[in-house]
């Protein structure tokens, strides 16, 4: 019996989703390693980058179930709050110039 999952990784300019059919038991780490994504994106460091399933942060040894999407998260360089503040300030500056 195999389980069908996806391994996903997104960059600002590219999103990659790799479908896999694997024999259980499968962990997040084993799914990522078997997907080949680490060879495609050598900047991924599993020990440093956060991982999860469907937006929920989980440990590398967490089991994966049929239908799961394993995700590798890049570090945020700007918090969502700071990004909103910067966008609001830019809108205010544009309105003042108009």
N, CA, C and O atoms as a GROMACS GRO file, in nm:
protein
  392
    1UNK      N    1   0.084  -0.118   0.000
    1UNK     CA    2   0.000   0.000   0.000
    1UNK      C    3   0.088   0.125   0.000
    1UNK      O    4   0.179   0.136   0.082
    2UNK      N    5   0.064   0.216  -0.089
    2UNK     CA    6   0.140   0.341  -0.094
    2UNK      C    7   0.050   0.457  -0.051
    2UNK      O    8  -0.072   0.449  -0.058
    3UNK      N    9   0.115   0.563  -0.007
    3UNK     CA   10   0.043   0.687   0.022
    3UNK      C   11   0.086   0.790  -0.081
    3UNK      O   12   0.201   0.791  -0.124
    4UNK      N   13  -0.006   0.875  -0.120
    4UNK     CA   14   0.024   0.981  -0.216
    4UNK      C   15   0.028   1.114  -0.142
    4UNK      O   16  -0.068   1.152  -0.075
    5UNK      N   17   0.141   1.182  -0.157
    5UNK     CA   18   0.163   1.310  -0.090
    5UNK      C   19   0.225   1.408  -0.188
    5UNK      O   20   0.253   1.374  -0.302
    6UNK      N   21   0.246   1.531  -0.141
    6UNK     CA   22   0.318   1.632  -0.218
    6UNK      C   23   0.422   1.696  -0.128
    6UNK      O   24   0.402   1.708  -0.007
    7UNK      N   25   0.534   1.736  -0.188
    7UNK     CA   26   0.634   1.815  -0.118
    7UNK      C   27   0.638   1.950  -0.189
    7UNK      O   28   0.655   1.956  -0.311
    8UNK      N   29   0.622   2.059  -0.112
    8UNK     CA   30   0.612   2.192  -0.171
    8UNK      C   31   0.719   2.285  -0.115
    8UNK      O   32   0.755   2.280   0.002
    9UNK      N   33   0.770   2.371  -0.206
    9UNK     CA   34   0.867   2.473  -0.168
    9UNK      C   35   0.844   2.593  -0.258
    9UNK      O   36   0.825   2.577  -0.379
   10UNK      N   37   0.844   2.712  -0.202
   10UNK     CA   38   0.815   2.831  -0.281
   10UNK      C   39   0.924   2.936  -0.262
   10UNK      O   40   0.967   2.964  -0.150
   11UNK      N   41   0.967   2.991  -0.373
   11UNK     CA   42   1.055   3.107  -0.376
   11UNK      C   43   0.972   3.223  -0.429
   11UNK      O   44   0.863   3.201  -0.482
   12UNK      N   45   1.019   3.346  -0.417
   12UNK     CA   46   0.940   3.458  -0.468
   12UNK      C   47   0.906   3.443  -0.617
   12UNK      O   48   0.799   3.486  -0.661
   13UNK      N   49   0.996   3.384  -0.694
   13UNK     CA   50   0.975   3.375  -0.838
   13UNK      C   51   0.934   3.237  -0.887
   13UNK      O   52   0.909   3.218  -1.006
   14UNK      N   53   0.926   3.140  -0.797
   14UNK     CA   54   0.899   3.003  -0.839
   14UNK      C   55   0.836   2.922  -0.727
   14UNK      O   56   0.878   2.931  -0.611
   15UNK      N   57   0.734   2.842  -0.762
   15UNK     CA   58   0.675   2.749  -0.666
   15UNK      C   59   0.689   2.609  -0.722
   15UNK      O   60   0.658   2.584  -0.839
   16UNK      N   61   0.735   2.516  -0.639
   16UNK     CA   62   0.757   2.378  -0.682
   16UNK      C   63   0.672   2.286  -0.595
   16UNK      O   64   0.679   2.293  -0.472
   17UNK      N   65   0.593   2.201  -0.658
   17UNK     CA   66   0.515   2.100  -0.588
   17UNK      C   67   0.548   1.966  -0.654
   17UNK      O   68   0.525   1.947  -0.773
   18UNK      N   69   0.602   1.876  -0.574
   18UNK     CA   70   0.644   1.745  -0.626
   18UNK      C   71   0.552   1.637  -0.571
   18UNK      O   72   0.552   1.613  -0.450
   19UNK      N   73   0.475   1.572  -0.657
   19UNK     CA   74   0.390   1.461  -0.610
   19UNK      C   75   0.474   1.335  -0.591
   19UNK      O   76   0.565   1.307  -0.668
   20UNK      N   77   0.442   1.259  -0.486
   20UNK     CA   78   0.514   1.136  -0.456
   20UNK      C   79   0.416   1.026  -0.416
   20UNK      O   80   0.311   1.053  -0.357
   21UNK      N   81   0.451   0.904  -0.448
   21UNK     CA   82   0.381   0.786  -0.397
   21UNK      C   83   0.486   0.705  -0.322
   21UNK      O   84   0.582   0.656  -0.381
   22UNK      N   85   0.468   0.692  -0.189
   22UNK     CA   86   0.569   0.630  -0.104
   22UNK      C   87   0.508   0.518  -0.020
   22UNK      O   88   0.388   0.516   0.009
   23UNK      N   89   0.594   0.428   0.018
   23UNK     CA   90   0.554   0.319   0.108
   23UNK      C   91   0.566   0.368   0.252
   23UNK      O   92   0.671   0.420   0.291
   24UNK      N   93   0.461   0.352   0.333
   24UNK     CA   94   0.472   0.392   0.473
   24UNK      C   95   0.564   0.297   0.549
   24UNK      O   96   0.584   0.184   0.504
   25UNK      N   97   0.619   0.338   0.659
   25UNK     CA   98   0.599   0.467   0.726
   25UNK      C   99   0.684   0.576   0.661
   25UNK      O  100   0.795   0.552   0.615
   26UNK      N  101   0.629   0.696   0.658
   26UNK     CA  102   0.695   0.812   0.599
   26UNK      C  103   0.694   0.925   0.701
   26UNK      O  104   0.591   0.954   0.762
   27UNK      N  105   0.809   0.989   0.718
   27UNK     CA  106   0.817   1.110   0.802
   27UNK      C  107   0.834   1.230   0.710
   27UNK      O  108   0.859   1.216   0.590
   28UNK      N  109   0.820   1.348   0.767
   28UNK     CA  110   0.840   1.470   0.689
   28UNK      C  111   0.980   1.468   0.629
   28UNK      O  112   0.997   1.496   0.511
   29UNK      N  113   1.080   1.435   0.709
   29UNK     CA  114   1.218   1.435   0.659
   29UNK      C  115   1.237   1.334   0.546
   29UNK      O  116   1.298   1.366   0.445
   30UNK      N  117   1.186   1.212   0.563
   30UNK     CA  118   1.206   1.112   0.457
   30UNK      C  119   1.134   1.152   0.328
   30UNK      O  120   1.184   1.126   0.219
   31UNK      N  121   1.018   1.214   0.340
   31UNK     CA  122   0.945   1.259   0.221
   31UNK      C  123   1.026   1.366   0.147
   31UNK      O  124   1.037   1.362   0.024
   32UNK      N  125   1.080   1.461   0.222
   32UNK     CA  126   1.160   1.568   0.160
   32UNK      C  127   1.283   1.509   0.092
   32UNK      O  128   1.314   1.544  -0.022
   33UNK      N  129   1.352   1.421   0.160
   33UNK     CA  130   1.473   1.361   0.102
   33UNK      C  131   1.441   1.279  -0.022
   33UNK      O  132   1.515   1.286  -0.121
   34UNK      N  133   1.332   1.202  -0.020
   34UNK     CA  134   1.297   1.120  -0.135
   34UNK      C  135   1.242   1.201  -0.253
   34UNK      O  136   1.240   1.152  -0.366
   35UNK      N  137   1.199   1.324  -0.227
   35UNK     CA  138   1.143   1.407  -0.334
   35UNK      C  139   1.250   1.459  -0.430
   35UNK      O  140   1.219   1.494  -0.545
   36UNK      N  141   1.376   1.465  -0.384
   36UNK     CA  142   1.483   1.520  -0.467
   36UNK      C  143   1.492   1.672  -0.462
   36UNK      O  144   1.574   1.731  -0.532
   37UNK      N  145   1.410   1.734  -0.380
   37UNK     CA  146   1.408   1.881  -0.375
   37UNK      C  147   1.536   1.939  -0.316
   37UNK      O  148   1.574   2.052  -0.348
   38UNK      N  149   1.604   1.862  -0.229
   38UNK     CA  150   1.728   1.913  -0.169
   38UNK      C  151   1.839   1.925  -0.273
   38UNK      O  152   1.924   2.013  -0.262
   39UNK      N  153   1.839   1.839  -0.372
   39UNK     CA  154   1.936   1.849  -0.480
   39UNK      C  155   1.902   1.964  -0.573
   39UNK      O  156   1.991   2.031  -0.627
   40UNK      N  157   1.773   1.987  -0.592
   40UNK     CA  158   1.728   2.096  -0.682
   40UNK      C  159   1.752   2.234  -0.619
   40UNK      O  160   1.782   2.330  -0.689
   41UNK      N  161   1.737   2.241  -0.488
   41UNK     CA  162   1.755   2.368  -0.416
   41UNK      C  163   1.855   2.346  -0.302
   41UNK      O  164   1.814   2.322  -0.189
   42UNK      N  165   1.984   2.355  -0.332
   42UNK     CA  166   2.086   2.328  -0.229
   42UNK      C  167   2.086   2.428  -0.113
   42UNK      O  168   2.150   2.403  -0.011
   43UNK      N  169   2.016   2.540  -0.127
   43UNK     CA  170   2.010   2.637  -0.017
   43UNK      C  171   1.920   2.590   0.098
   43UNK      O  172   1.927   2.645   0.208
   44UNK      N  173   1.837   2.488   0.074
   44UNK     CA  174   1.753   2.436   0.181
   44UNK      C  175   1.841   2.362   0.281
   44UNK      O  176   1.918   2.274   0.245
   45UNK      N  177   1.826   2.399   0.408
   45UNK     CA  178   1.899   2.332   0.516
   45UNK      C  179   1.793   2.282   0.614
   45UNK      O  180   1.739   2.359   0.693
   46UNK      N  181   1.764   2.153   0.607
   46UNK     CA  182   1.655   2.098   0.688
   46UNK      C  183   1.670   2.125   0.836
   46UNK      O  184   1.571   2.145   0.906
   47UNK      N  185   1.792   2.127   0.885
   47UNK     CA  186   1.814   2.150   1.026
   47UNK      C  187   1.782   2.294   1.067
   47UNK      O  188   1.754   2.320   1.184
   48UNK      N  189   1.785   2.387   0.971
   48UNK     CA  190   1.760   2.528   1.000
   48UNK      C  191   1.622   2.576   0.955
   48UNK      O  192   1.559   2.656   1.025
   49UNK      N  193   1.575   2.530   0.840
   49UNK     CA  194   1.447   2.576   0.786
   49UNK      C  195   1.332   2.506   0.856
   49UNK      O  196   1.344   2.391   0.899
   50UNK      N  197   1.221   2.576   0.867
   50UNK     CA  198   1.103   2.518   0.929
   50UNK      C  199   1.028   2.436   0.826
   50UNK      O  200   1.032   2.465   0.706
   51UNK      N  201   0.960   2.333   0.872
   51UNK     CA  202   0.882   2.245   0.786
   51UNK      C  203   0.746   2.221   0.850
   51UNK      O  204   0.726   2.248   0.968
   52UNK      N  205   0.652   2.170   0.769
   52UNK     CA  206   0.521   2.141   0.825
   52UNK      C  207   0.432   2.075   0.722
   52UNK      O  208   0.476   2.037   0.613
   53UNK      N  209   0.307   2.062   0.759
   53UNK     CA  210   0.205   2.005   0.672
   53UNK      C  211   0.088   2.101   0.670
   53UNK      O  212   0.033   2.135   0.775
   54UNK      N  213   0.048   2.144   0.551
   54UNK     CA  214  -0.065   2.235   0.533
   54UNK      C  215  -0.058   2.357   0.625
   54UNK      O  216  -0.156   2.392   0.690
   55UNK      N  217   0.060   2.422   0.630
   55UNK     CA  218   0.074   2.546   0.705
   55UNK      C  219   0.093   2.531   0.855
   55UNK      O  220   0.099   2.632   0.927
   56UNK      N  221   0.103   2.410   0.904
   56UNK     CA  222   0.124   2.387   1.047
   56UNK      C  223   0.266   2.340   1.070
   56UNK      O  224   0.306   2.236   1.018
   57UNK      N  225   0.343   2.416   1.148
   57UNK     CA  226   0.482   2.379   1.175
   57UNK      C  227   0.488   2.247   1.251
   57UNK      O  228   0.418   2.227   1.350
   58UNK      N  229   0.574   2.156   1.202
   58UNK     CA  230   0.589   2.025   1.265
   58UNK      C  231   0.736   1.985   1.263
   58UNK      O  232   0.817   2.045   1.192
   59UNK      N  233   0.770   1.883   1.341
   59UNK     CA  234   0.907   1.833   1.348
   59UNK      C  235   0.937   1.744   1.228
   59UNK      O  236   0.846   1.689   1.166
   60UNK      N  237   1.065   1.730   1.197
   60UNK     CA  238   1.107   1.647   1.085
   60UNK      C  239   1.065   1.501   1.101
   60UNK      O  240   1.044   1.431   1.002
   61UNK      N  241   1.052   1.455   1.226
   61UNK     CA  242   1.016   1.315   1.247
   61UNK      C  243   0.864   1.291   1.255
   61UNK      O  244   0.820   1.180   1.286
   62UNK      N  245   0.785   1.394   1.226
   62UNK     CA  246   0.639   1.380   1.227
   62UNK      C  247   0.594   1.288   1.113
   62UNK      O  248   0.641   1.303   1.001
   63UNK      N  249   0.503   1.194   1.140
   63UNK     CA  250   0.457   1.105   1.034
   63UNK      C  251   0.370   1.177   0.931
   63UNK      O  252   0.297   1.271   0.964
   64UNK      N  253   0.380   1.131   0.807
   64UNK     CA  254   0.303   1.187   0.696
   64UNK      C  255   0.194   1.087   0.659
   64UNK      O  256   0.218   0.967   0.656
   65UNK      N  257   0.075   1.139   0.630
   65UNK     CA  258  -0.037   1.054   0.594
   65UNK      C  259  -0.078   1.077   0.449
   65UNK      O  260  -0.039   1.177   0.388
   66UNK      N  261  -0.154   0.986   0.396
   66UNK     CA  262  -0.203   0.996   0.259
   66UNK      C  263  -0.273   1.130   0.238
   66UNK      O  264  -0.357   1.170   0.319
   67UNK      N  265  -0.238   1.198   0.130
   67UNK     CA  266  -0.301   1.326   0.096
   67UNK      C  267  -0.233   1.449   0.156
   67UNK      O  268  -0.273   1.561   0.124
   68UNK      N  269  -0.133   1.431   0.241
   68UNK     CA  270  -0.065   1.546   0.303
   68UNK      C  271   0.021   1.622   0.203
   68UNK      O  272   0.071   1.565   0.106
   69UNK      N  273   0.037   1.751   0.229
   69UNK     CA  274   0.131   1.834   0.153
   69UNK      C  275   0.240   1.878   0.251
   69UNK      O  276   0.215   1.961   0.339
   70UNK      N  277   0.358   1.824   0.234
   70UNK     CA  278   0.473   1.859   0.316
   70UNK      C  279   0.529   1.990   0.262
   70UNK      O  280   0.554   2.002   0.142
   71UNK      N  281   0.549   2.088   0.350
   71UNK     CA  282   0.594   2.219   0.306
   71UNK      C  283   0.725   2.256   0.374
   71UNK      O  284   0.746   2.229   0.493
   72UNK      N  285   0.813   2.318   0.297
   72UNK     CA  286   0.939   2.369   0.349
   72UNK      C  287   0.926   2.521   0.348
   72UNK      O  288   0.899   2.581   0.244
   73UNK      N  289   0.943   2.582   0.464
   73UNK     CA  290   0.922   2.726   0.477
   73UNK      C  291   1.055   2.801   0.477
   73UNK      O  292   1.148   2.764   0.548
   74UNK      N  293   1.062   2.906   0.397
   74UNK     CA  294   1.180   2.991   0.396
   74UNK      C  295   1.172   3.088   0.514
   74UNK      O  296   1.062   3.121   0.560
   75UNK      N  297   1.286   3.132   0.565
   75UNK     CA  298   1.282   3.230   0.675
   75UNK      C  299   1.224   3.363   0.626
   75UNK      O  300   1.246   3.404   0.512
   76UNK      N  301   1.150   3.428   0.713
   76UNK     CA  302   1.095   3.560   0.680
   76UNK      C  303   1.203   3.665   0.705
   76UNK      O  304   1.265   3.667   0.811
   77UNK      N  305   1.224   3.749   0.607
   77UNK     CA  306   1.321   3.858   0.624
   77UNK      C  307   1.253   3.984   0.673
   77UNK      O  308   1.319   4.079   0.715
   78UNK      N  309   1.121   3.984   0.666
   78UNK     CA  310   1.042   4.099   0.708
   78UNK      C  311   0.915   4.043   0.769
   78UNK      O  312   0.847   3.962   0.706
   79UNK      N  313   0.881   4.085   0.889
   79UNK     CA  314   0.760   4.032   0.952
   79UNK      C  315   0.638   4.084   0.877
   79UNK      O  316   0.644   4.190   0.815
   80UNK      N  317   0.527   4.011   0.881
   80UNK     CA  318   0.405   4.058   0.814
   80UNK      C  319   0.360   4.196   0.864
   80UNK      O  320   0.310   4.276   0.786
   81UNK      N  321   0.379   4.223   0.993
   81UNK     CA  322   0.342   4.353   1.048
   81UNK      C  323   0.428   4.464   0.987
   81UNK      O  324   0.376   4.568   0.948
   82UNK      N  325   0.558   4.441   0.978
   82UNK     CA  326   0.647   4.540   0.918
   82UNK      C  327   0.615   4.561   0.771
   82UNK      O  328   0.617   4.674   0.722
   83UNK      N  329   0.584   4.454   0.699
   83UNK     CA  330   0.551   4.465   0.557
   83UNK      C  331   0.425   4.550   0.538
   83UNK      O  332   0.421   4.633   0.448
   84UNK      N  333   0.322   4.530   0.621
   84UNK     CA  334   0.200   4.611   0.613
   84UNK      C  335   0.229   4.757   0.642
   84UNK      O  336   0.178   4.846   0.574
   85UNK      N  337   0.313   4.782   0.743
   85UNK     CA  338   0.346   4.921   0.777
   85UNK      C  339   0.418   4.989   0.662
   85UNK      O  340   0.389   5.105   0.630
   86UNK      N  341   0.511   4.921   0.598
   86UNK     CA  342   0.585   4.978   0.484
   86UNK      C  343   0.491   5.007   0.369
   86UNK      O  344   0.503   5.112   0.305
   87UNK      N  345   0.398   4.915   0.340
   87UNK     CA  346   0.302   4.939   0.231
   87UNK      C  347   0.212   5.059   0.261
   87UNK      O  348   0.183   5.139   0.173
   88UNK      N  349   0.168   5.070   0.388
   88UNK     CA  350   0.082   5.182   0.426
   88UNK      C  351   0.157   5.315   0.413
   88UNK      O  352   0.100   5.413   0.367
   89UNK      N  353   0.282   5.317   0.454
   89UNK     CA  354   0.362   5.439   0.441
   89UNK      C  355   0.380   5.477   0.294
   89UNK      O  356   0.374   5.595   0.259
   90UNK      N  357   0.402   5.379   0.209
   90UNK     CA  358   0.418   5.407   0.065
   90UNK      C  359   0.289   5.463   0.007
   90UNK      O  360   0.293   5.555  -0.075
   91UNK      N  361   0.174   5.409   0.048
   91UNK     CA  362   0.045   5.462   0.000
   91UNK      C  363   0.026   5.606   0.044
   91UNK      O  364  -0.019   5.690  -0.034
   92UNK      N  365   0.060   5.635   0.170
   92UNK     CA  366   0.048   5.773   0.220
   92UNK      C  367   0.136   5.869   0.141
   92UNK      O  368   0.092   5.979   0.107
   93UNK      N  369   0.259   5.828   0.110
   93UNK     CA  370   0.349   5.914   0.033
   93UNK      C  371   0.295   5.939  -0.108
   93UNK      O  372   0.304   6.050  -0.160
   94UNK      N  373   0.238   5.834  -0.170
   94UNK     CA  374   0.181   5.852  -0.304
   94UNK      C  375   0.063   5.947  -0.302
   94UNK      O  376   0.048   6.028  -0.393
   95UNK      N  377  -0.021   5.939  -0.199
   95UNK     CA  378  -0.137   6.029  -0.189
   95UNK      C  379  -0.093   6.173  -0.170
   95UNK      O  380  -0.154   6.264  -0.226
   96UNK      N  381   0.013   6.195  -0.092
   96UNK     CA  382   0.062   6.332  -0.069
   96UNK      C  383   0.113   6.394  -0.198
   96UNK      O  384   0.098   6.514  -0.219
   97UNK      N  385   0.175   6.312  -0.285
   97UNK     CA  386   0.229   6.362  -0.412
   97UNK      C  387   0.118   6.394  -0.513
   97UNK      O  388   0.139   6.474  -0.604
   98UNK      N  389   0.002   6.332  -0.497
   98UNK     CA  390  -0.108   6.351  -0.594
   98UNK      C  391  -0.177   6.481  -0.578
   98UNK      O  392  -0.271   6.510  -0.652
   0.00000   0.00000   0.00000
